[in-house]
Amino acid sequence: MAKLQLTHLFASSVDEALGSCSEQAFCDGFNLPAEHAQVLARAHQQATDKLRGNALAELNLISDEHGVDAALGRLDSLKAERPLLPDGSRCLVAAPKESALMLNEAAQPARRRHVQAMRSALEQARGSLPAVPSRAPFGAAIRLPSAALAPSPEGACRCPLPPGPAPGLQIDQENAELERQLAEQRAAVTAEVGACSSTFQQTAEACEQWRDGLRAT
């Protein structure tokens, strides 16, 4: 596989270099009558094919002299022995001290989702808080309707109370509900991060075992 990739890359580079001199530019360089254009075009094609073949033959000769084919073959074998990752790719070869760095980098997406979930929960909590009424200036008189201050037949003040729970109790209930939702989201994201860390830890251990096996051989 590596040999084929090297040959393909080299051939593409040769074609790009030969393409810098087009057939039309080659014919125009001789400044001959139009009836000679076909002969010049054929000569250009033959020269291009010959140069390309010679370059590829030289590449094969150099590869044989320096053992490039054998080295690339061993590289393909080592690559095929690397453990498979969950996404289908092969595990990267890393030094033992780089395992923690690999785990940290791989866990970044889950950590970013964790931070985003916490920010969303915080924004939702802030948006759900009731508006605090503005306080009256110090010393300002608070006027109540005269009907509310008039004594009832029983002698009690007729100040109606708002229906439902007290404002302080309602705020405490809303805060408790928001804290419960935030705790559920935090637990779910923490579980996801733990699962990702466990998967990457298993992959790192498999890489270490594979590396130890290579050293033993």
C-alpha positions as CSV (number, residue, x, y, z in Angstrom):
1,M,0.0,0.0,0.0
2,A,2.7,2.5,0.9
3,K,4.7,1.5,-2.2
4,L,1.7,2.2,-4.4
5,Q,1.1,5.5,-2.7
6,L,4.7,6.5,-3.2
7,T,4.6,5.5,-6.9
8,H,1.3,7.4,-7.5
9,L,2.7,10.5,-5.8
10,F,5.9,10.4,-7.8
11,A,4.0,9.9,-11.1
12,S,1.7,12.8,-10.3
13,S,4.7,15.0,-9.7
14,V,6.3,13.9,-13.0
15,D,3.1,14.6,-14.9
16,E,2.8,18.0,-13.3
17,A,6.4,18.9,-14.3
18,L,5.9,17.6,-17.9
19,G,2.6,19.5,-18.1
20,S,4.4,22.8,-17.7
21,C,5.3,22.6,-21.4
22,S,2.1,22.1,-23.3
23,E,1.8,20.7,-26.8
24,Q,0.9,24.1,-28.2
25,A,3.8,25.8,-26.5
26,F,6.1,23.1,-27.8
27,C,4.9,23.6,-31.4
28,D,5.1,27.4,-31.2
29,G,8.7,27.2,-30.0
30,F,9.9,25.9,-33.4
31,N,8.2,28.6,-35.4
32,L,7.5,26.3,-38.3
33,P,4.7,26.3,-40.9
34,A,1.3,24.9,-39.9
35,E,1.8,21.7,-42.0
36,H,4.6,20.6,-39.5
37,A,2.3,21.0,-36.5
38,Q,1.2,17.3,-36.5
39,V,4.7,16.0,-36.7
40,L,5.7,18.3,-33.8
41,A,2.7,17.2,-31.7
42,R,3.6,13.6,-32.2
43,A,7.2,14.2,-31.3
44,H,6.1,16.0,-28.1
45,Q,3.9,13.1,-27.1
46,Q,6.6,10.5,-27.7
47,A,9.1,12.6,-25.7
48,T,6.7,13.1,-22.8
49,D,5.9,9.4,-22.6
50,K,9.6,8.5,-22.8
51,L,10.5,10.9,-20.0
52,R,7.8,9.6,-17.8
53,G,8.8,6.0,-18.3
54,N,12.4,6.7,-17.6
55,A,11.5,8.6,-14.4
56,L,9.4,5.7,-13.1
57,A,12.1,3.2,-14.0
58,E,14.7,5.3,-12.2
59,L,12.4,5.3,-9.1
60,N,12.2,1.5,-9.1
61,L,15.9,1.2,-9.5
62,I,16.6,3.5,-6.6
63,S,14.0,1.7,-4.5
64,D,15.6,-1.7,-5.2
65,E,19.1,-0.4,-4.4
66,H,18.2,1.1,-1.0
67,G,15.6,-1.5,0.1
68,V,12.7,0.9,0.0
69,D,10.2,-1.7,-1.0
70,A,11.1,-4.0,2.0
71,A,11.0,-1.0,4.4
72,L,7.6,0.1,3.1
73,G,6.3,-3.5,3.3
74,R,7.3,-3.7,7.0
75,L,5.6,-0.4,7.6
76,D,2.4,-1.7,6.1
77,S,2.6,-4.8,8.3
78,L,3.1,-2.8,11.5
79,K,0.2,-0.5,10.5
80,A,-2.1,-3.5,10.0
81,E,-1.2,-4.8,13.5
82,R,-2.2,-1.7,15.3
83,P,-5.5,-2.0,17.3
84,L,-8.7,-0.8,15.7
85,L,-10.4,2.2,17.2
86,P,-14.2,2.4,17.6
87,D,-14.4,4.7,14.5
88,G,-12.7,2.1,12.3
89,S,-9.3,3.8,12.2
90,R,-6.0,2.4,13.5
91,C,-4.6,3.5,16.8
92,L,-1.7,5.9,16.5
93,V,1.8,4.7,17.6
94,A,2.7,6.7,20.7
95,A,5.3,6.6,23.4
96,P,4.2,5.4,26.9
97,K,4.3,8.9,28.3
98,E,2.0,10.1,25.5
99,S,-0.9,8.0,26.6
100,A,-2.2,10.5,29.1
101,L,-2.0,13.2,26.5
102,M,-3.9,11.1,24.0
103,L,-6.6,10.5,26.5
104,N,-6.8,14.1,27.4
105,E,-7.1,15.2,23.8
106,A,-9.7,12.5,23.0
107,A,-11.9,13.5,26.0
108,Q,-12.0,17.2,24.9
109,P,-15.3,16.8,22.9
110,A,-17.1,15.3,25.9
111,R,-15.7,18.0,28.2
112,R,-16.8,20.8,25.8
113,R,-20.3,19.2,25.8
114,H,-20.2,19.1,29.6
115,V,-19.3,22.8,29.8
116,Q,-22.0,23.7,27.2
117,A,-24.6,21.8,29.2
118,M,-23.7,23.5,32.4
119,R,-23.9,26.9,30.7
120,S,-27.3,26.1,29.2
121,A,-28.6,25.0,32.6
122,L,-27.3,28.1,34.2
123,E,-28.9,30.4,31.6
124,Q,-32.2,28.5,32.0
125,A,-32.0,28.9,35.7
126,R,-31.4,32.6,35.4
127,G,-34.2,33.0,32.9
128,S,-36.7,31.2,35.2
129,L,-36.1,33.4,38.2
130,P,-39.0,35.8,39.0
131,A,-38.5,39.5,38.5
132,V,-37.7,41.3,41.7
133,P,-40.0,44.4,42.2
134,S,-38.2,47.7,42.6
135,R,-38.2,49.1,46.1
136,A,-40.0,52.3,47.0
137,P,-37.8,55.2,48.0
138,F,-36.9,55.4,51.6
139,G,-39.5,57.4,53.5
140,A,-42.1,57.3,50.7
141,A,-45.6,56.8,51.9
142,I,-47.3,53.6,50.7
143,R,-51.0,54.3,50.0
144,L,-53.6,51.6,50.3
145,P,-57.1,51.8,49.2
146,S,-59.4,53.2,51.8
147,A,-61.7,50.2,51.5
148,A,-58.8,48.0,52.5
149,L,-58.2,50.1,55.6
150,A,-61.8,50.3,56.6
151,P,-62.6,48.1,59.6
152,S,-64.8,45.1,59.0
153,P,-67.9,44.5,61.0
154,E,-65.8,42.2,63.1
155,G,-63.2,44.9,63.6
156,A,-60.5,43.3,61.4
157,C,-58.6,45.0,58.6
158,R,-59.8,43.9,55.2
159,C,-56.4,43.5,53.5
160,P,-56.8,40.7,50.9
161,L,-53.9,38.2,50.7
162,P,-52.7,37.0,47.3
163,P,-53.9,33.4,46.5
164,G,-51.5,30.5,46.4
165,P,-48.3,29.9,48.3
166,A,-46.3,32.7,49.9
167,P,-43.8,34.4,47.5
168,G,-40.8,33.2,49.5
169,L,-42.0,29.6,49.5
170,Q,-42.6,29.7,45.8
171,I,-39.1,31.0,45.1
172,D,-37.6,28.2,47.3
173,Q,-39.7,25.6,45.4
174,E,-38.5,27.0,42.0
175,N,-34.9,27.0,43.1
176,A,-35.2,23.5,44.4
177,E,-36.6,22.3,41.0
178,L,-33.8,24.1,39.1
179,E,-31.2,22.5,41.4
180,R,-32.7,19.1,40.7
181,Q,-32.7,19.6,36.9
182,L,-29.1,20.8,37.1
183,A,-28.0,17.8,39.2
184,E,-29.7,15.4,36.6
185,Q,-27.9,17.1,33.7
186,R,-24.6,17.1,35.6
187,A,-25.0,13.4,36.4
188,A,-25.8,12.5,32.8
189,V,-22.8,14.4,31.4
190,T,-20.5,13.0,34.1
191,A,-21.6,9.5,33.1
192,E,-20.9,10.2,29.4
193,V,-17.4,11.5,30.3
194,G,-16.7,8.5,32.4
195,A,-17.8,6.1,29.6
196,C,-15.5,8.0,27.1
197,S,-12.6,7.9,29.5
198,S,-13.1,4.1,30.1
199,T,-13.2,3.5,26.3
200,F,-10.0,5.5,25.7
201,Q,-8.3,3.8,28.7
202,Q,-9.0,0.4,27.3
203,T,-7.7,1.5,23.9
204,A,-4.5,2.9,25.5
205,E,-4.0,-0.4,27.4
206,A,-4.4,-2.3,24.1
207,C,-1.8,-0.1,22.5
208,E,0.6,-0.7,25.4
209,Q,0.2,-4.4,25.1
210,W,0.7,-4.3,21.4
211,R,3.8,-2.2,21.8
212,D,5.2,-4.6,24.5
213,G,4.6,-7.5,22.1
214,L,6.6,-5.7,19.3
215,R,9.5,-5.1,21.7
216,A,9.5,-8.7,22.8
217,T,9.8,-9.9,19.2
